[in-house]
């Protein structure tokens, strides 16, 4: 009887926690959309930014490009690094423990520290100036530990029976990794990539030091602002708060669309591997 009462109490507590989380999620999104959606207009999506239209389209294009370029740099390094750590490295090696500790430490470093590093390394030392390329390199370094650790855990979660069955059929280790292990680990790897995308899209502190805040569609060696930096610039001025909320609404929809697209791709790839 006492055990049943405890089970009911724990179940009620769990449902309460889930309800609180869902309520907070709905309240935050509802507030953003309530304040931002009424101020969305065609002027905010003009191709060129001016002080009168406050267009966010250049920032949307810059955001998409900086996400794509950062992932193109960080994904191969992170995934192949995870393959080495999980499949080839000696599990008792001190170097492996050191790499794991370094990744966990780098994952917890504030983004403004990455911004200062990118400013000193890429902007000043390598002479790239405050540019799109400096921002891409900085964000690639920032999300690399996250992709590496999530990919490593996804590879470790793949059952050893799949590897043994592949070896029993005469497949080499490299073929087993690329044809059996990696496809089975795709959902976990994509989870890390989705989190990385959210981190890149929502980043502003690191980009202020590296990519800058010029409201234009940036070339590789030109300064340009992303959506989060655009929202920060509008809100910090104190004159365009409504447009800042409108930008926040688009930013939330942008992240939601990327997550839905990533989940769709993950489900398709998972079905193809079965």
N, C-alpha and C positions, 0 to 999 in steps of 0.2 A: 504493500500500500504506500509506504514511504517512497519506494523507488518509482512508482507510477506518478506520485505527486511531483517528484524531482524532475522526471522526464517531461511532464506537462509544463512545469515552470521553465525549464530550459528551452522547450519549444516556443513558449510564449515570448521569452526573451529574444530568441532568434528572429521570430516574426516581427517583433518590435524594432530590432536593429535594421532589418530589411526595410521596414516601413519608413524609418527615419532616413535611411540612405536615399530611398526613392523620393521621399518628400523633399529633401534638400536638393536633389538633382532637378526635380520639377520646379521648385521655387527659383533656383538660380537661372535655369534656362527660361522659365516664364518671365522673370524680371527683365532679363536681357532682351528677349523678343518683344516684350511689352513696351520697353523704352526705345528699342532700335528699329523694329519693323516699320512703324508709321513714318519714319524719316528716310526710308529708302526711296530713292528717286533715280531717274535716268541720268541726272547730272553726276551722281556718285559713281557712275560707270562710264563716264566719258573717257576717251582714249588718252587724253592728255590732262594732267593735273594743273589746275589754276587756283588762285586764292578765292575765286568765286564759286567754283563747282566742287572743290575738295574731293576730286575723284579718287576712288580707291582701286581702279582698274590697274594702273601701273604697279601698285603694291600687290595685287592678286597675282599678276604675271610674275613679278619678282619672287613671290612666295613659292609658286609652283616650280619655278626654275631652280631656286635654291634648295628646295626639298629634293628634286630630281638629281641635281649635281652632287649634293652631299651624300645621298644614298649610293650613287654610282661609285663614289670613292670609299665609303665606309663599309658597304655590304660585302664586296669581295674580301677585303681584309678581315672583317669580323667573322664571316662564315668559314673561310679557309683557315683562319686562326683557330676557330672552334673545332674544326675537323682535326687539325694537328693536335690540339690539347686533349681531345677526347679519344682519338683513335691511334695516335702514334706516340705521344709523349709518355715517358715513364711515370706512372701514377705515384711513385714514391720519390720522385725527383724534387729537390728543393727549389729548382728553377720553376717548376709547375706551381708550387705553393706561392712563390714570389709573384708570378704572373697573375694568379688568381687574386692575391691580396692587392696587387696594383690595380686590377680592373675594378674590384669592389671599392677601392679608395677613390679612383677617378670618377666612378659613378656618383659618389656623394659630394663631389666638389661643386660649390656654387657656380652658376653659369657666368657670373661676372668675373670670376677668376680666369675662366677660359677666354673671356673677352679681353682681359688685360694681357694674357699670354699671346693671343692672336694679334693684339695691337703691337706688342713688343717684337714678336717673331716675324709675322708676315707683313705688317704695315711698315715697320721701321727697319728691321734687320734685312729682310729680303727685298724691301723697296717696292712692295706691291701697292702701297698707299691704302687709303680707306676705299675699298672697292668690293665689288661682288665676289671676286675670287678670294679675297682675304676672309670674307664671311663664310664662304663655302668650306675653305680649309679648316677654319676654326670649328664650325659645326660638325664637320666630319670627325674631327678628333673628339668632340664632345659626346657624340652618339656611338662612337666605336666601342667603348667598354660595354654599353648596354646591348648592342647587337652581338658582341662576342660572348657575353655571359648567357644571354637567352638562347643563342644557338648552341652553345656547349651543353646547357641543361637539356635542350630538346634532343640533341644527339645521344646523350646519356640515357634518356628515357626510352629510347628504342630498344626493344627486347633483344637480348643476345641470341635468342633462338633464330631470329632472322639472319643474323650474321653467320651463325653456324650452318644453317640450311644452305646459304649461298656458297660458303666454303665447301660444303659437302658435294655440291654440284660442279665444283671445279672452278668457280669464279675467283679471280684475283682479289686482293684486298682493296685495291683502288676501284675496281669495277663494283665490288660489293658496296663500297661507300657511296659511289655516285648513282648506282642503279637501285639500291635497296635502302640504305640507311638515310641518305639525304631526303629522298621522297617521303619516307615515313616520318621524318622530323619536320616537314614543311609547315604544319600548323603552328608548332612551337617557335620556329624561326620567324614566321610571319608575325607572330605576336610581338616579338622584340622589334621587328621592323615598324609595326604600327605604332608602338610606343615611341620609337625614335622619330617617326613622322610628327606625332603630336608634340614631342619635345622641340623639334625644329620649327614647326609652325607657330608655337606659342613663345618662342624665344625672342627677347628684345634686348636684354642687357648686353649679351655678347655681341650682338650685331651693331649696337650703337658705337662700339669701339672699333669695329672692323669693316662692316659694310656701309655704315653711315645712315643718313636719314633723308637723302635727297629724293624728292617726289618725282621720280622718272623711271622709265623702263631701262634698267641698267645693263650696260655691256660688262664684259668680264673685268675690265679695269676701270669701271665707273662706279660711283656710289649710287646706291638705291635703297629704298626702304621696303620692308615686308609689311604684311597686314598688321602684325603685332606692333611693329615700330610706328606704323601709320596711326594706329589707335592710340599709342602712347603720345605721339606728337600732338594729336588733336586734343586729347584730354589734358595734357600738361599746359597747353595754351589757355585753357579755361574759357575759350570763346565758342568752341564747337563741340560741346558735350553730347548733344543729340546725334551728331554725325559720328562721334566716337562710339556710341551705343549701336548705331547702325553698322559700323565696321565690325563691332564685336559679334553682332548677329550673323554677318556674313562669315566671320572667322569660325564660329561654331558650326555653321552649315558646311563650311569647307572641310573641317576636321571630320564631321559626321559622314560626309560623302566619301572621303578617303578611307575611313574605317569600313564603311559598307562595301566599297569596291575591293578592299583587301580581303574582307571576309568572303566575298563572292569568289575571288580568285583562289583563296585557300580551299574553299569547298569544292571548286572545280578540280583543282590539283589533287585533292584527297580522293575524289571519286575516280580520277584517272589512274591513281596508283593502286587502287583496290582490284 
